[in-house]
């Protein structure tokens, strides 16, 4: 059975989120970037729901 390092995956998802936010700022006057960042951000949000939320739930209180 394959094991996954969910913390590492979560870190990469958060990096993707930060990068998308930076691109949104840099390309806010570039319509194609603005449209595509919306789509990219939706995909990142799905990753967060699937992975990052699980990581948060597994952290000790």
Buried (B, 14 or more C-beta within 10 A) or exposed (E): EEEEEEEEBBEEBBEBBEEBEEBBEEBEEEEEBEEBBEEBBEEBEEBBEEBBEEBEEEEEE
